Amino acid sequence: MSRVRQYLSTLPDCDDALRRLADVLHVPATCRNRACRKAERCQGGYGPPCYFDRRKFFADALFDDMHAYRADWDARRRSIEAMFRGEAARRTEAGR
């Protein structure tokens, strides 16, 4: 597996991102899934179910802090790109 794929495999998929977002927004406390309420965290699956039930809640919560989320992800992307550019430069120098 290439280093890029290895790193990208650590990033959350869509469902995992929604699970994490549900935890941040404290959705499990009101989730219809008993396992979520009991564990006090989202149990996920395709969705998670609370996302499908409460899309507007998720959208409003994201809208309120979208600027901060964008700034954070832009910084992460720049960091990842710089890391891979630096790695490519090191390989080029080593190959000389």
Summary of the structure (lengths in Angstrom):
residues: 96
radius of gyration: 18.3
end to end distance: 24.5
largest distance: 60.6
contacts: 224
relative contact order: 0.10
helix: 75%
strand: 0%
